[in-house]
Amino acid sequence: MRSISTRLTLTLVVVALVAGAATAGAVIWSASRTFSGYRAERGDLRVAEVQELLGAYYAARGSWDGVSSLLAPGHDGMLQQHRGMGAGMGPGMGMGPGMGHGMGMQGTAMPTMMALMDLGAERVQLAGPDGRLIADTGGQAGEMLTPATLAGGLPISVGNKVVGILLIDRPAVPPLSMVDAAYNRRTTLSAVASGLGAALLAGLAGSILARRIARPLQTLTAAAGRMARHDLTARVQVQGTDELAQLGTEFNRMAEELGRQEQLRRTMVADVAHELRTPVAILRSQFEAIQDGAAEPTAETLLPMHDEVLRLTRLLDDLQVLSLTDAGQLPLHRRPVAPAELAEQAAAAFRAAAVSKEIDFQVDAVGTAPTIMADPDRIKQVLLNLLGNALRHTPLGGAITLGVTATTTDVQFAVIDTGEGINPADLPHIFDRFYRGDKSRSRSGGGSGLGLAIARGIAASHGGTLTASSTPGDGSRFTLSLPITQA
């Protein structure tokens, strides 16, 4: 199996090659079009130059005498033979006037000849003003041309007088000369070399980039493998702020949470075992005493056993509720209820205990809170748990308030006491299962330590929240927030 670094490198190299080939093709196509346009324009300039040179020829001699030697059939053969070579030569590169005299050409003969070569013309004809052919590279001199044929010609004027008509049968773009072909080859090779060079550079850069991307992924894979082998201490080193760094951060956060959940699981198992051990030990000792005849199965001996059975039942019920809330499967019997009515029902069950402890207990339901959809028994369970905790931690003569308020989005039940408060070190953990701020407090007198965890689970099952705030020595405040839902 190829590594991600190899695959990324190969992918980037292929992309670079395709991009380089596309770029080279575009450059070659653009250069070819530009060069063809240039050569077409040069051909038009050459035609105008031939017109001018032939006009100068006529002006120098006063007639067309001798012009046929320029366009004789033999010269046509020479034009065909030298067309490719002549296209790369300008008038300045041709033979001088003196050499033209040496070849039987005078004045403008040689420049005209070179211009005709550069055109790459298939056939060149010169007719007089009357339409009769004076010279023709096709050997048809003396013939009369039709008006339609003459209409496609180019007039040659001397002064204000038309002295001839030039007809040139040439391609729109002259054929490539050896120099032009060499130029095209150099352009093509340069474009291909540039594309390959760009592809190589992109491949090198891609290889470096792929390794930089793959290295943190390999580290993350190794850490995930350690976690799969139950090593929850595995972490990755995070560098930078990009997506890979964010992935590493989230991985570390997940590992932290898994470690915390594992610790909670172990603690819960130990706490459950401890909670079960005491009542089971009591029941066992009582049964053994009865079996040994040391005690009689009377109401006095059976009552403590019954209390321990009830304690076990409550613990098992609490554990079941907690597991259902964790799984999001806690059965709720929702119906429209008035928040103030819920508060009054919870207060009615609590007032007697508050009076016995000489605690000033008040219900403060200001205004009319909107109706909410909730399971009234579960919400009262939460309120009674909060009120019971407040009563346990509020001294004689203290005060407890159950308040009900509403915002635009939710209804809030607040249980406020003037008790001892919660230690700041304990506050983040009070909703953990079996957590006790006072480690020395008896479990038999203080409950199983699952009440607040269950209360928060019930709040979450209703789509709400349960939060706590406290100042040591001044008391605590627990706030149950439930979303407003129209009946």
Backbone torsions as a table, in degrees:
resi	resn	phi	psi	omega
1	MET	NA	127.8	179.9
2	ARG	-73.7	144.4	178.2
3	SER	-74.1	161.4	179.1
4	ILE	-64.6	-30.5	177.7
5	SER	-63.6	-44.6	178.8
6	THR	-64.4	-43.4	-178.9
7	ARG	-64.9	-41.8	178.3
8	LEU	-63.1	-42.2	179.8
9	THR	-62.1	-48.4	179.5
10	LEU	-61.3	-41.0	179.7
11	THR	-62.6	-45.7	-179.3
12	LEU	-66.6	-36.1	177.6
13	VAL	-65.0	-44.7	178.9
14	VAL	-61.8	-44.7	178.1
15	VAL	-60.8	-41.1	179.8
16	ALA	-65.4	-40.7	178.2
17	LEU	-63.8	-44.6	178.9
18	VAL	-62.9	-44.0	178.8
19	ALA	-64.3	-40.6	178.3
20	GLY	-64.1	-42.7	178.6
21	ALA	-64.0	-42.7	178.9
22	ALA	-63.5	-41.1	178.8
23	THR	-65.4	-44.5	179.2
24	ALA	-62.2	-43.4	178.3
25	GLY	-61.3	-42.0	179.3
26	ALA	-64.9	-40.0	178.9
27	VAL	-64.8	-45.7	-179.7
28	ILE	-62.4	-44.8	-179.6
29	TRP	-63.1	-44.9	-179.8
30	SER	-64.5	-42.8	179.4
31	ALA	-64.9	-39.2	179.7
32	SER	-64.6	-43.8	178.8
33	ARG	-64.3	-42.8	-179.7
34	THR	-64.1	-42.3	-179.5
35	PHE	-67.6	-38.9	177.7
36	SER	-63.7	-40.8	176.9
37	GLY	-63.9	-39.3	177.8
38	TYR	-62.3	-43.7	-178.0
39	ARG	-69.4	-33.6	175.7
40	ALA	-64.9	-42.4	177.8
41	GLU	-64.6	-38.3	178.4
42	ARG	-65.5	-35.4	176.6
43	GLY	-63.0	-41.3	177.9
44	ASP	-63.4	-38.6	177.7
45	LEU	-65.6	-37.3	178.5
46	ARG	-64.9	-38.7	176.7
47	VAL	-60.5	-46.0	178.6
48	ALA	-62.6	-35.5	179.6
49	GLU	-66.9	-40.0	177.8
50	VAL	-63.4	-41.7	176.6
51	GLN	-56.9	-48.2	-177.3
52	GLU	-64.4	-42.7	-178.5
53	LEU	-66.2	-40.4	178.5
54	LEU	-68.0	-35.2	175.8
55	GLY	-64.0	-41.1	177.5
56	ALA	-64.8	-37.5	178.1
57	TYR	-59.1	-47.5	-178.7
58	TYR	-66.1	-41.4	-178.3
59	ALA	-64.6	-33.9	-178.9
60	ALA	-72.7	-29.6	-175.1
61	ARG	-108.8	-19.7	-178.6
62	GLY	79.4	1.8	179.1
63	SER	-159.9	179.1	178.1
64	TRP	-96.8	18.4	-178.7
65	ASP	-60.8	130.9	176.9
66	GLY	85.1	-7.7	-178.5
67	VAL	-69.3	-24.3	-178.8
68	SER	-64.0	-22.8	179.0
69	SER	-67.9	-24.2	177.3
70	LEU	-73.0	-33.2	-173.0
71	LEU	-115.7	23.4	179.6
72	ALA	-68.5	158.9	178.7
73	PRO	-54.0	-35.3	179.2
74	GLY	-65.8	-38.8	176.8
75	HIS	-68.3	-28.1	175.9
76	ASP	-63.3	-39.4	176.9
77	GLY	-62.7	-40.8	178.7
78	MET	-65.7	-37.1	177.2
79	LEU	-61.5	-44.9	-179.4
80	GLN	-64.1	-38.1	-176.9
81	GLN	-70.3	-37.2	-173.7
82	HIS	-105.0	9.4	-173.8
83	ARG	-60.5	-47.5	-178.8
84	GLY	-61.7	-43.0	-178.2
85	MET	-71.4	-38.2	-176.3
86	GLY	-69.5	-24.0	-179.1
87	ALA	-65.3	-22.4	178.9
88	GLY	-93.8	7.0	-177.5
89	MET	-118.9	136.1	174.9
90	GLY	-97.7	176.7	179.0
91	PRO	-57.2	-36.5	-178.8
92	GLY	-68.5	-17.1	-178.0
93	MET	-96.0	-6.6	-179.1
94	GLY	-83.7	-166.9	-179.3
95	MET	-77.5	145.6	179.3
96	GLY	-74.1	172.4	-179.4
97	PRO	-59.4	-36.9	-179.1
98	GLY	-63.3	-40.4	179.4
99	MET	-70.0	-31.9	176.4
100	GLY	-62.4	-39.0	177.0
101	HIS	-62.5	-35.9	-178.1
102	GLY	-65.7	-24.6	-178.5
103	MET	-99.0	9.0	179.3
104	GLY	86.7	10.9	178.6
105	MET	-112.1	137.1	-176.0
106	GLN	-120.8	154.9	172.2
107	GLY	63.1	-109.6	-173.4
108	THR	-98.4	12.7	-174.5
109	ALA	-62.0	-49.4	-175.3
110	MET	-69.3	-44.7	175.5
111	PRO	-58.7	-38.6	178.8
112	THR	-64.3	-41.7	-179.6
113	MET	-61.9	-43.3	-178.5
114	MET	-67.1	-38.4	178.5
115	ALA	-64.4	-38.9	178.4
116	LEU	-66.4	-39.8	176.9
117	MET	-60.1	-42.4	-176.4
118	ASP	-66.6	-23.6	179.7
119	LEU	-73.6	-26.5	-175.7
120	GLY	67.4	33.9	-175.1
121	ALA	-71.7	143.8	175.3
122	GLU	-81.7	-34.1	-179.2
123	ARG	-154.3	137.2	179.2
124	VAL	-126.6	130.1	-179.9
125	GLN	-128.7	145.5	176.0
126	LEU	-128.2	119.5	179.9
127	ALA	-112.8	152.7	175.9
128	GLY	-79.1	174.7	179.3
129	PRO	-59.1	-25.3	-179.6
130	ASP	-84.4	-3.1	177.7
131	GLY	95.1	1.6	-179.5
132	ARG	-89.3	136.7	179.7
133	LEU	-67.1	124.6	177.0
134	ILE	-92.3	-39.1	179.6
135	ALA	-147.7	148.7	-176.0
136	ASP	-156.4	124.0	177.7
137	THR	-67.3	-14.1	176.6
138	GLY	-89.3	0.4	176.4
139	GLY	77.7	21.6	-178.6
140	GLN	-106.1	27.2	-179.2
141	ALA	-59.0	143.5	179.9
142	GLY	100.1	-17.3	-179.8
143	GLU	-76.2	155.1	175.6
144	MET	-93.4	131.2	178.3
145	LEU	-93.9	149.5	180.0
146	THR	-74.1	156.0	177.0
147	PRO	-57.6	-36.1	179.9
148	ALA	-63.5	-39.6	178.5
149	THR	-68.5	-41.6	179.9
150	LEU	-65.5	-29.8	-179.3
151	ALA	-62.9	-25.4	179.1
152	GLY	-88.3	3.7	-178.2
153	GLY	-90.1	174.9	-179.9
154	LEU	-112.5	122.7	-177.8
155	PRO	-71.4	142.7	174.4
156	ILE	-112.7	118.9	-174.1
157	SER	-116.1	145.0	171.1
158	VAL	-125.0	116.2	-171.4
159	GLY	70.0	-126.9	177.1
160	ASN	-108.8	17.4	-175.0
161	LYS	-114.2	131.0	175.4
162	VAL	-79.4	119.2	-176.0
163	VAL	-107.8	-7.6	179.4
164	GLY	-174.0	167.7	178.0
165	ILE	-128.9	125.2	-177.4
166	LEU	-100.7	128.6	176.9
167	LEU	-121.4	121.3	-177.8
168	ILE	-123.6	122.1	175.1
169	ASP	-97.0	99.6	-175.1
170	ARG	-136.3	155.6	176.3
171	PRO	-71.0	158.1	178.4
172	ALA	-60.6	-36.8	176.2
173	VAL	-121.6	122.6	-178.7
174	PRO	-59.9	149.3	177.3
175	PRO	-63.8	154.2	-177.8
176	LEU	-67.1	135.3	171.3
177	SER	-87.3	175.1	177.9
178	MET	-61.8	-38.5	179.2
179	VAL	-66.9	-42.8	178.9
180	ASP	-64.1	-43.0	179.4
181	ALA	-62.3	-41.0	177.7
182	ALA	-63.5	-38.5	178.0
183	TYR	-63.3	-44.4	178.4
184	ASN	-61.8	-40.6	178.8
185	ARG	-63.0	-43.0	179.4
186	ARG	-64.1	-40.6	178.3
187	THR	-62.6	-43.8	-179.8
188	THR	-63.2	-47.1	180.0
189	LEU	-62.1	-39.5	179.1
190	SER	-64.3	-41.8	-180.0
191	ALA	-65.3	-44.0	179.5
192	VAL	-64.6	-43.1	179.1
193	ALA	-63.0	-40.4	178.3
194	SER	-63.9	-42.2	178.8
195	GLY	-62.9	-43.9	179.0
196	LEU	-65.2	-41.5	178.0
197	GLY	-61.7	-42.9	177.9
198	ALA	-63.6	-38.7	179.0
199	ALA	-64.6	-41.7	179.3
200	LEU	-64.4	-44.4	178.1
201	LEU	-63.1	-41.4	179.0
202	ALA	-65.4	-38.5	177.4
203	GLY	-63.4	-41.7	178.3
204	LEU	-63.6	-47.0	178.5
205	ALA	-63.2	-38.7	178.7
206	GLY	-64.5	-37.6	178.2
207	SER	-63.2	-44.2	178.4
208	ILE	-63.7	-44.1	-179.9
209	LEU	-64.2	-41.2	-179.7
210	ALA	-62.1	-40.4	178.5
211	ARG	-65.5	-38.6	179.6
212	ARG	-66.4	-34.7	178.5
213	ILE	-74.7	-40.5	-174.3
214	ALA	-72.4	-31.2	-174.6
215	ARG	-59.9	-50.9	178.2
216	PRO	-65.9	-29.7	177.5
217	LEU	-68.4	-38.1	177.2
218	GLN	-65.0	-41.0	177.2
219	THR	-62.9	-41.1	179.4
220	LEU	-65.5	-38.8	178.5
221	THR	-63.5	-42.9	179.3
222	ALA	-63.1	-41.7	179.2
223	ALA	-65.7	-39.2	178.1
224	ALA	-64.7	-36.4	176.6
225	GLY	-63.7	-38.7	177.7
226	ARG	-64.9	-40.0	178.5
227	MET	-66.5	-36.1	177.7
228	ALA	-63.9	-24.6	177.4
229	ARG	-94.4	21.5	173.9
230	HIS	70.2	24.7	172.9
231	ASP	-98.3	91.5	-175.2
232	LEU	-81.6	5.6	175.3
233	THR	-90.3	-1.5	-177.3
234	ALA	-64.9	131.0	176.6
235	ARG	-139.5	161.4	176.9
236	VAL	-117.7	149.0	177.5
237	GLN	-83.9	126.4	-176.1
238	VAL	-100.6	128.0	176.6
239	GLN	-130.1	135.7	177.9
240	GLY	86.3	-172.2	-177.8
241	THR	-131.6	13.9	-177.6
242	ASP	-80.2	-171.7	-176.2
243	GLU	-63.4	-36.7	178.4
244	LEU	-65.5	-38.8	176.7
245	ALA	-64.7	-39.4	177.6
246	GLN	-64.5	-37.5	177.2
247	LEU	-63.3	-43.2	177.7
248	GLY	-62.4	-40.8	178.4
249	THR	-62.2	-44.9	179.5
250	GLU	-66.1	-35.4	177.0
251	PHE	-62.6	-46.1	178.7
252	ASN	-62.3	-38.6	178.5
253	ARG	-65.1	-41.2	177.6
254	MET	-62.9	-42.2	179.1
255	ALA	-62.9	-40.0	177.4
256	GLU	-61.5	-44.4	-178.8
257	GLU	-66.8	-40.6	177.6
258	LEU	-62.4	-41.6	177.4
259	GLY	-62.3	-41.4	179.5
260	ARG	-66.1	-42.6	179.4
261	GLN	-65.0	-37.4	177.8
262	GLU	-64.8	-41.0	177.9
263	GLN	-65.2	-40.6	177.2
264	LEU	-63.4	-39.6	179.2
265	ARG	-62.2	-46.1	179.5
266	ARG	-63.7	-41.8	179.0
267	THR	-63.6	-40.5	-178.9
268	MET	-65.5	-42.6	178.2
269	VAL	-60.2	-44.3	179.5
270	ALA	-64.2	-40.6	-179.0
271	ASP	-68.3	-41.2	178.2
272	VAL	-61.6	-43.4	178.5
273	ALA	-60.7	-40.4	-179.6
274	HIS	-67.7	-41.4	-180.0
275	GLU	-64.4	-35.2	-179.3
276	LEU	-78.6	-29.1	-173.8
277	ARG	-63.5	-42.3	-175.4
278	THR	-64.8	-54.0	179.4
279	PRO	-64.6	-35.9	178.9
280	VAL	-64.9	-40.4	178.6
281	ALA	-63.6	-40.6	178.8
282	ILE	-64.3	-46.2	179.8
283	LEU	-61.9	-41.3	-178.9
284	ARG	-63.4	-44.8	-179.0
285	SER	-64.0	-38.4	179.6
286	GLN	-66.4	-43.5	179.4
287	PHE	-63.5	-43.5	-179.5
288	GLU	-63.3	-38.2	178.8
289	ALA	-63.9	-40.9	179.2
290	ILE	-66.9	-42.8	-179.7
291	GLN	-63.6	-36.9	-178.2
292	ASP	-80.1	-6.2	-179.4
293	GLY	83.3	5.6	179.8
294	ALA	-76.2	-16.7	179.3
295	ALA	-143.0	153.4	178.9
296	GLU	-101.7	145.0	178.5
297	PRO	-74.4	68.6	179.6
298	THR	-100.0	174.6	178.4
299	ALA	-60.2	-34.4	-179.1
300	GLU	-66.9	-36.6	-180.0
301	THR	-85.9	-28.9	-178.4
302	LEU	-80.7	-26.0	-178.6
303	LEU	-60.6	-48.1	176.9
304	PRO	-60.0	-35.4	178.3
305	MET	-65.9	-39.9	178.1
306	HIS	-64.3	-39.5	177.8
307	ASP	-61.1	-40.9	-179.7
308	GLU	-68.5	-35.2	176.3
309	VAL	-64.5	-41.9	177.4
310	LEU	-63.2	-38.8	178.6
311	ARG	-63.0	-44.1	177.2
312	LEU	-62.0	-40.9	-179.9
313	THR	-62.1	-44.6	178.9
314	ARG	-61.8	-41.7	-179.9
315	LEU	-63.1	-45.0	179.2
316	LEU	-64.6	-39.2	177.6
317	ASP	-63.0	-42.6	179.1
318	ASP	-62.6	-42.9	179.8
319	LEU	-64.3	-37.5	178.7
320	GLN	-66.9	-45.2	177.9
321	VAL	-60.1	-42.1	-179.2
322	LEU	-64.0	-41.5	179.2
323	SER	-66.4	-35.9	178.3
324	LEU	-67.9	-39.7	178.4
325	THR	-67.5	-37.4	177.7
326	ASP	-62.7	-37.7	-178.9
327	ALA	-85.1	-2.6	-178.7
328	GLY	69.7	26.1	-176.2
329	GLN	-119.7	18.8	178.9
330	LEU	-66.6	121.4	-179.5
331	PRO	-68.1	129.1	-179.9
332	LEU	-123.7	133.8	176.6
333	HIS	-106.4	84.1	-174.9
334	ARG	-77.8	144.8	172.6
335	ARG	-158.8	161.5	178.8
336	PRO	-66.4	125.9	179.0
337	VAL	-134.6	152.2	176.7
338	ALA	-92.1	126.1	-178.8
339	PRO	-56.4	-41.2	-179.9
340	ALA	-62.8	-35.7	179.0
341	GLU	-66.9	-41.3	177.1
342	LEU	-60.8	-42.8	-179.4
343	ALA	-63.1	-42.0	-179.7
344	GLU	-65.9	-39.2	179.2
345	GLN	-64.6	-43.2	177.7
346	ALA	-64.8	-39.5	-179.3
347	ALA	-66.2	-35.6	-179.7
348	ALA	-62.4	-36.8	179.4
349	ALA	-78.0	-9.6	-172.6
350	PHE	-110.6	-19.8	-170.9
351	ARG	-61.5	-40.6	-176.6
352	ALA	-62.0	-41.2	179.4
353	ALA	-67.1	-35.5	179.2
354	ALA	-68.7	-39.1	179.9
355	VAL	-65.9	-39.2	-178.6
356	SER	-64.9	-23.5	179.7
357	LYS	-103.0	9.8	178.0
358	GLU	56.5	43.9	179.7
359	ILE	-105.9	132.5	177.6
360	ASP	-76.5	107.8	-177.2
361	PHE	-110.3	126.7	-178.4
362	GLN	-130.2	146.5	171.8
363	VAL	-110.4	121.9	-176.3
364	ASP	-118.9	93.1	177.9
365	ALA	-110.4	87.9	-176.0
366	VAL	-78.8	129.0	176.9
367	GLY	72.6	-168.9	-178.8
368	THR	-111.4	107.9	178.6
369	ALA	-77.1	142.4	-178.8
370	PRO	-67.4	159.5	179.5
371	THR	-67.4	143.1	177.1
372	ILE	-123.9	155.8	175.6
373	MET	-96.1	112.9	-175.5
374	ALA	-156.2	164.5	172.5
375	ASP	-88.3	106.5	-173.5
376	PRO	-61.3	-35.0	-179.5
377	ASP	-65.7	-41.1	-179.9
378	ARG	-68.7	-40.0	179.8
379	ILE	-67.1	-39.5	176.0
380	LYS	-64.6	-34.4	176.3
381	GLN	-59.6	-42.0	178.7
382	VAL	-65.8	-46.2	-177.6
383	LEU	-64.3	-41.1	179.2
384	LEU	-66.3	-35.4	176.6
385	ASN	-64.4	-43.3	-180.0
386	LEU	-67.4	-41.1	179.5
387	LEU	-67.5	-37.8	178.4
388	GLY	-65.0	-40.7	176.5
389	ASN	-64.2	-41.1	179.2
390	ALA	-62.8	-42.4	179.1
391	LEU	-63.4	-38.3	-177.9
392	ARG	-66.6	-31.1	-173.9
393	HIS	-108.1	8.1	177.4
394	THR	-106.3	126.4	-176.8
395	PRO	-73.7	171.8	177.3
396	LEU	-57.6	138.0	179.6
397	GLY	82.2	2.2	178.6
398	GLY	-78.7	-171.3	-177.4
399	ALA	-137.8	144.9	176.0
400	ILE	-133.9	134.3	179.7
401	THR	-125.7	132.9	172.1
402	LEU	-108.1	106.6	-177.1
403	GLY	-105.6	149.6	177.6
404	VAL	-129.0	119.5	177.0
405	THR	-132.8	167.1	-178.6
406	ALA	-137.3	143.7	171.1
407	THR	-115.5	-170.7	-179.8
408	THR	-72.1	-16.8	-174.8
409	THR	-119.3	-23.0	-175.9
410	ASP	-150.9	168.4	174.5
411	VAL	-110.8	136.5	-176.6
412	GLN	-119.4	129.4	171.7
413	PHE	-104.9	123.1	-178.5
414	ALA	-118.3	125.7	175.3
415	VAL	-106.8	113.9	-174.4
416	ILE	-119.4	130.0	179.0
417	ASP	-128.3	166.4	177.5
418	THR	-110.9	36.3	-175.6
419	GLY	-82.9	-156.0	-173.2
420	GLU	-74.5	-16.2	-179.0
421	GLY	80.9	178.7	-176.6
422	ILE	-118.5	135.4	177.2
423	ASN	-60.5	132.3	-179.9
424	PRO	-54.4	-31.0	179.1
425	ALA	-71.2	-25.5	-178.7
426	ASP	-90.5	-23.0	-172.5
427	LEU	-55.6	-42.6	-178.7
428	PRO	-68.0	-12.8	-172.2
429	HIS	-113.4	2.6	-172.1
430	ILE	-67.4	-18.9	178.9
431	PHE	-93.6	1.6	176.7
432	ASP	-74.5	152.2	-178.9
433	ARG	-69.2	136.1	177.5
434	PHE	62.1	15.2	-178.9
435	TYR	-79.7	136.6	178.2
436	ARG	-133.5	123.6	177.1
437	GLY	-68.4	-37.9	178.2
438	ASP	-98.1	97.8	-176.0
439	LYS	-66.9	-21.9	-177.6
440	SER	-86.2	-9.6	-176.2
441	ARG	-69.9	138.6	-178.4
442	SER	-66.2	137.0	177.9
443	ARG	-70.7	-32.9	-179.8
444	SER	-67.3	-28.0	-179.7
445	GLY	-96.8	-11.3	-175.9
446	GLY	-119.9	10.3	179.1
447	GLY	85.1	-178.9	-175.2
448	SER	-84.2	-13.3	-176.9
449	GLY	85.3	15.7	179.8
450	LEU	-107.2	-7.0	-172.5
451	GLY	-59.0	-50.3	-178.3
452	LEU	-69.1	-34.8	176.5
453	ALA	-63.4	-41.8	177.8
454	ILE	-66.6	-41.5	-180.0
455	ALA	-60.3	-44.5	178.0
456	ARG	-65.1	-38.1	178.0
457	GLY	-63.0	-40.1	177.8
458	ILE	-65.1	-41.4	177.5
459	ALA	-60.7	-44.7	179.7
460	ALA	-64.5	-35.3	179.0
461	SER	-64.3	-26.4	177.0
462	HIS	-90.0	3.2	-177.2
463	GLY	79.9	16.6	-178.3
464	GLY	-112.7	-165.9	-178.7
465	THR	-137.6	157.6	173.9
466	LEU	-132.5	119.1	-176.6
467	THR	-126.4	164.4	-178.6
468	ALA	-138.9	146.5	172.3
469	SER	-142.4	150.0	-175.6
470	SER	-159.2	150.0	172.0
471	THR	-124.6	116.0	-178.1
472	PRO	-53.3	128.9	179.4
473	GLY	91.7	-19.4	-177.9
474	ASP	-110.0	-10.6	179.3
475	GLY	113.2	-175.0	-175.7
476	SER	-135.1	162.2	177.5
477	ARG	-137.5	122.9	175.1
478	PHE	-112.5	129.4	-175.3
479	THR	-121.1	120.2	175.1
480	LEU	-101.8	117.3	-179.2
481	SER	-111.3	127.6	179.4
482	LEU	-123.5	136.2	-178.2
483	PRO	-68.2	147.5	178.1
484	ILE	-79.6	125.4	177.7
485	THR	-133.4	125.1	-179.9
486	GLN	-69.6	141.0	179.5
487	ALA	-70.0	NA	NA
